[in-house]
Amino acid sequence: MTKSQKDNLFQLVKSLSKSEKRQFKLYVGRLGVNADSKFLNLFNFLDKATIYDEAAILKKGGIKKQQLANVKAHLYKQLLISLKLSPSHQNVRSQIREQLDFASILYHKGLYKQSLKILEKAKEFAIYNEEKNLAYEVVELEKVIESQYITRSISNRADELTIQAKELSALNVIASKLSNLSLQLYSIILKSGYVKNEEENIYIRDYFYNRLPKFEISQLGFREKLWLYKAHLWYSFLTQDFLNCYKYASKWVELFYENPMMINSHPVFFLKGNNYLLESLFFIRRKDRFEKTLSSLEKIIKSDGFPSDNNIEALSFLYINLHKINLYFTDGNFDEGLAIIPKIDSQLKLFKNRIDEHHVMTFYYKFASMYFGSGDNDTCIFYLDKIISNKSLSMRQDLLCFSRILNLFAHYEAGYDYHIETLLKSTYKFLLKMNDLHEVQKEMIKFIKSLQNIYPQDIKKAFVKLHLKLKTFEDDPYESRAFLYLDIISWLESNIQKKPIGEIIKNKYSACLLYTSDAADDSLRV
């Protein structure tokens, strides 16, 4: 019987590059006894296979059923050891841990001075690279050795190590509290999206400030500042304070440019910081800065010195392409934007095991919105159905909510009146269940429902009436979030003026540029 391709060992084998496969074979081949081993035969079989088929393994792999689990476990372990030895997977943290292991071995052999010498160098290296958790581990081992062997190398050695341990511990506690706060806020935005009312706003505000640790900014290093800016960023996103989002995302990215060696040490955090900076610029509609930031990020990613591995490759694909799509939404160039969708969609399949489902669905919503903006409602519905029919998507309720609402409008535009009544009922039921039925959603659903009873000559009046109602919510801090997902006001204006929605958005963007002043630029300065 064929099992799912999501077998962990099969996925690991398929993730290996040619050089990693070659190194693995050299690694296991260092002992001639491994040449015909069962685990190496299994590796060769899985390497050639296109799907994980356990029955085929048992038939052709020379492995008995009762042996398979142990052989798989052994192969998995050997692959990880081989990867660990690869220079491409060596980083600052692995180098420090290696030195810790060497020092521990020397200590147990009674070679205390040699052990302490290695630990001193490892500690300096860890502190220099902002690896303070590992630096603390080094100090603790130094304390153990000093407590059992009086080296007399420094007269005040005990006091020095105690002070170092105390300082590192204090900074580690601050970093831990800030990272916990950042992660908790991120979890909230994934599950619920932005704050929906004043009650939620007060809850999030109290939640944030009650958990924000006390600190002196001058005492914080790179790592502590990074988590501080992250926490502020998520708080700003939750409360829809997009200028502060821009402020803290800029601080985050600038922190890396002030410490360029950290880009190579923490490339994922560097990519994420740029991602949120671009997202902030998109929300505040600064296309000029958006384009410069996106172009700069692409150049850095493609440069020879930028780290590269499977994870970084997937994140780079994710962020660059999401923001390339957003660029077309800024000024309504939907028709031009359609040209990049097929390529992105096909590449998504290549990254299916490395990009989480939430981000795949975000791509689908962007695709659907682009097709809706260009007037291709059938393709819009096709991508929305991928989101709505996904029963395993438990995060981003706001994404699920607006997918259903956009689906209603796409069906109306496509002339599928016979589906409207059923969709109205299911959408209304869904919104009630998730407690997300706000005034903007209510008005949109009420409008779609009423269209079935409006004479053709009165439709324009109905559009004008809804437009006037929704305009009152544009500046509402909680109701306006609906317009971040679906520019329903521009859609109404396109129907009223009988112009493509892309043209409406383009005209708004052009008008906005005319009023951009130096004062507006000053508001963005960090």
N, C-alpha and C positions, 0 to 999 in steps of 0.2 A: 504493500500500500504506500502511495506517495504522500510524504508529509509536507507541511508548509515549508516554503523557502526560508522562513524566519528561524531556522535552526541556528543557534549561536555560533557553533563551529563553522558551519557552511558560510555564514555571513563574514566571519573573520577571514577565512581562506579567500573569499571573493574580494575582500577589501585590500588584499596585498598587492603591492606594485611588483613589477618584474624584478627589480633589484632586491626587494624584500623576499621574494620567493627564492631567488638565487642564493641569498645569504642564509636562508633557512636550510636549504639543501647542503650548503657548505658546513653549516653549524652541526647538523645531525650526521654529516658524513665524516666528521673529524675522527669518529670511531668506526672502524670497518664493520663492527658488529651490527650497526644500524642500517646497513645497506639494504637488507631485505626485511626490515622490521615491519610489523603490522601497521604501526602508526604512520610510517613513511608511505606505505602502500595506500593507506587511507587518504593521506594528503594528496598524493598523485591522482587518485580517483576523483576526489572532490574538486581539485583544480581543473580537471577536464569537464566535469559535470556542469550542466546548465540549470538543473534543479536538484534539490535535495531529495533523493530517492533511496530510502532505507532498504527496500527490497532489493534494489540493484546492487547496493553495497554488499549485502549478505551473499548475493549470488556471484558477484565478480571480484569482490575485494579480498576474498580469502579470510574472512573474519566470521567467527561463529556468533550467533545471536547473543549468547550469554557473555561474550567478550566485548561486544560493541561499545557499551557504556564506558568501560575502563579504557579502551583504546582511544575513544573520542576525548575523554578527559585528559589522557596523557598527551595526545597531540595538541590539544588546546593549550596546555601548560608549556609545552616545548615551543610552540609558536610565540607565546608571550615572552618567554626567555630570550628567544632569538631577536624579537623586536626590541626588547630592552637593550640588547647589546649593540643594536644598530646606531651608528653615529647620528642618523637623521632624527632619532628619538631621544637623543641626549639633550638635556636642558639644565638650567641653573639648579633646579630642585633635585634632579637626579644626581648631579655632580656633588651637591652638598650631602645628600643621603649616602652616596658612595664613600665620601670621606668619613662620615659618621661610622659607617660599617668598618672601615679600615682601622679607625681609632679604637673602636670597641674590641676588635680582634687583638690589637697590640696591647690593650689594657688587660685582657684576659690572659695574655702571655707574660704579663708582668713587666712589659716595656713601657713604663708610665711616662717617661719623658718624651719618648717618640710619639706616644698617643696624644699627649698634651700639645705637642708641636703641631700635629695635624689638626687638632681641634681649634687651636688659635687661628690658623689660616682659614679653616672652614667657617669660623665665626665671623671673621672680617669679611669674607666673601659673601656670607649670608646677609649681613647687615648692609653691605654696599648694594646688594641686589634687592633690598627690602623684603627679604624672606625671614621675617622676625620670629615666626613660629619655629622654624628650623634653628634659628640663632638661639632661641630659648632652650631647645633640646640640647644644643651643643654646650651651653652654659651649665645645664643640669648635669651632663656627663662630666664636665670639668670639675664640678663640685663633688661628685662622687669620687673621682680619682684623688682630688686634693684632700678629701676627708680620710682617705685610706693610706695615702702616701705623702708625707711632708716633703715637698720638692724644694722649699726655701728659695725658689727662683725669684719670688717677689715677696717682700716682707709683709705687705698688706694685701696679699692675694685673696684671703677670705673676704675681706671687706669689699674689694673690687668686684669679685664674682657675685656677692650678695646684692650690691648696688645695680650691677648689670642685669641680674635676674629680675629685680624689682622693676626697673625701667622697661625692660622688654615685656614683662608680664602686664604692666599697666597699659602699654600700647596695644598689646594683643587683646586685652579685654575691650578696649575702645573699638578696635577693628572688628572684633566679634559681634559687639552690640550693633554697630553700624551695618555690618553685613547681614545680621539677622533682620534688622529693620527693613533694609533694602529688599531682601527676599520676601518678607511678609507683605510689603506693599505691592511688589511685583505679582505675588499670588492673588492679591485682591483684585488688581486690574485685569488679570487673565480671567478670573471667574466672573466678575461683575461689570467690568468696564469703568467708565467715569462715574463720579458721584451723581446721583439722580435728583437730590433735593437737599434742602438746608440741614435736615436732620442727619443725613449721611455725611455732609460736608463737616459738620461739627464733630461727628464721630471720628472721621479720618484725621481732622486737625488735632483732636485730643490724643488719638492713637499715635500720631507721629511725634508730637512734642513730649508726650509722657515717656516715650521710649528712646528719645534722642539723648545720648549720654553727654555729660559735661566734659568740656575739653578746652584747651588753649590752642587755637589754630596754629600758632607759631611752633608748638611742640609736636605737631603731627607731621609724619613723613608721607611719602608717596602713597603707600598702601592705605593709610587711614584717610587721607584726603579723597582718594578714589572712592572708597565706600561712602564717605560723607556726601560727595556730589551725586552718587547713585541714589542714595536715600532721598535727597532733596528733589532729584529729577522725577522719581516715581510719585512723590507727594504732589509735585506740580502737575504731572500728567493726570493723576486721579482727580485733582480739583480744577482741571482744564485751564490752568494758568500757563499758557503756552509761551509767554515772554520769559517766565522763570524757567520753563523747560529749556528754552534756548540758552538762558544764562548758565544753568548748571551743566548742560551738555557741552557748552563751549569750554567751561572750566575743566570738565572731564578730558576733552580732547587736548586742550592746551597743556594739561598736566603731563601728557605723553610727549608733546613737543618740547617741553622744558626738561624732560628726562628721556631723551631719545633711545637710550639703551633699553628702556622698559618696553618699547614697541616690540623688540625681538623677544623679550622675556614674557610679555603678556599680550601677544597679538590679538587674541580673542577679545579682550577688554578694549583694546584700541579700535577694533572693528565695531564693537557694540556702541562705543562712545560716538563714533562717526554716524552710525545708524540713527541714534537718537537725536543727534544734531541735525541731520537731514530731515527727520520726522518733524522736529520743532520748526525748522524753516519752512517746511511744507504747510504746516498749520497756520503760520503767520504770513504765508503767501509772499515770501521773499525769494522769488525765482532766481534773481541775480546771484545771491549768495548760495542758494541751493545748487545751482549749476557749477559754481566754482568749487564748492565743497565736494560734490560728487565727482567732478573731474580730477581733483586732487587725490581723492581716495582711490580712484581707479589707477592712477599713475603709481601710487605707493604700493598697491597690491601687486602690480605687474613688474615692479622693480626687482632687480636681482637679489637685493639684500633682505627682502621681506620673507619671513618664514612661510613654509608651505607644507601642509599635511592634509589628510582627508577632511578633518574638521574645519580647518581654515578655508579650504577650497569650497566646502558647502556653505559656510557663512558668507564668504565673499560673493558667491552666486546669489544667495538669498538677498543680501542687503543691496548690492548693486542693481539687481533687476527689479526689486520692489520699488526702488527710488527712480529708476528709469521710467517705470510706469507712472509714478506720482508726478514726474516732470510734465507729462502730457495732461494730467488733470489740472495742473496749476493754471493753464491758460486755455483749456478746452480743446486742445488739438487731438481729438479722439481718433479721427480718421488716420492721422499719422501714427498714432499709438498702436493701432491695430496691427501694424506691420511687424512689431516685435513680439506679439503674443504667441504665434505658432512656435517660434524658436524656444521661447521661455517654457512653454507648455511641454515641449518634447524633452527639454533638459531636466524638467522637474522629475520625469520618470527615471532619469539616471541617478538622481539624488534622493530617490524615494526612501532609502534606508538611512539617510543622514539628515533629512529635514523633517521635523515633527509635523503632525497632522494639522495642528493649529495654523502653522505658517502656510501649508499647502492650501488650506481653505481660504486664507487671506489672499493668496494669489488668485484663487477662483473668484472671490468677490471683486477683486480689482479687474479681472478679465470681464466679468459680467457687467460691471459699471461702465467699462470702456465700450463694450458692445452696445449697451443701452444708450450711451451718449452719442454713438454714431448712428443709431437707429436700427441696428440689427438685433431685434428683440428675441428672435428665435435662438440665436447663439447665447444671448444674455440668459435666457431661461435654462438653456442647456447647462451652463456653469452654475447657476443658482441651485439647480436640482442636485448637483453634486454635494452642495453644502447642506441643503434642507433634508436630503435623504440620508445623511451621515448620522447614524444613531449613536456612534461612539464619541462624537465631539461633545465633551462635557465642559469645555472652557469657552470663554468669550461669548457669553449670552447675548451681548449687544450685537455681535456679528451675525448670530442666528436670527435675532430680531429683525434687523434691517435687510437681511437676505430675503426674508418672507415678505416684507413690505415692498422691496424693489421688485420682487416676483409678481406681486399684484399689479404694479404699474406696467411692467413689461407685458403681462397678459392683456391688459387693457389696450396698450399701444399696438399690440399684435392683432387685436380684434378677436381674441379668444373669449368672447363673452360667456360662452357656455361653461367655462371653468371658473369664472369670477365668484359665483355664489359659494362654491365649495371651498375655494381658496380663502374667501373672506371669513368663513366660519373657522377654518383650521388656524388661520393667522390670529384671529381674535382670541381663540381658545389658548393658543400658545402664549400670547402676550399676557393674558390674565394669569396663566400658570406661573410665568416668570416674574410677575408683579412689575412689569415694565411698561404698562399702558399709560403713557403721558399724553398731554394735550395735543402735541404735534402728531403723534401716532393716531390718536382718536380722530382728529380732524381729517387725516389722510384716509383712514378706513371709512369714515362716514361719507367722505366725498366719493370714493370709488363705489360704495354701495348705492349712492344716490344717482350715479351716472346712468344706471339702468332705467331710471324713471324720468330722465330729462330729455326733452325734445332736442333734436340736432341743432336747431336755430338758437337754443338757449345754453348750449355747452360753454360758449365763450364767457357768458355771464357767470356761470358756475366756477370757471377757472379764475376769473377776476375776484370773485367772492372769497374763494379759498386762499388766493394769493394775499389778499388784505388781512385775512385772519393769521396766516403764518408769518407775515412780516412783523407782527407784534411780538413774535417769539424769538426773532433773530438775535436780539441782545439779551435775552433771558439766559442767565448763567447755567440753568439746568435743562431748559427746553431746547436751547440752541445746539445741544450735542447731536440732535438728530441730523442737523445739516452737515456735520462732519463726515457722516457716512453716506448721505444721500442728499445731493443738492436739489431738493424738491422745488425750491423757489425758482431756480433757473429753468427747471423742467416746465413749471407753470408758465413762466414768461415766454418760453419757446412756443407753447401752445397758444397763448394769447396773441403773440406777435407773429405767429406762423413763420418762425425762423428756427433753424437747427439749434439744438441746445448748446452745441460747441460754439456757435457764433455768439450766443448770449453770454457765455462764460468768457469768451475771448474779449468781447466788448467791455465787460466788467473789469477784466484784468488790465486792459489798455487804459480805462478811465482811472483805475487805481494808480497806475504808474504816473499819470499826470499830476497826482496830488502827493506823490512821494517827495518828501523834503528832507533837509539835513536834520530837522528835529526828529523825524521818524527814525533816521539812522542812529541818532543819539540814544533813542529808547532801547536800541539793541546792543549798546555797548556794555561789555561785561565789566 
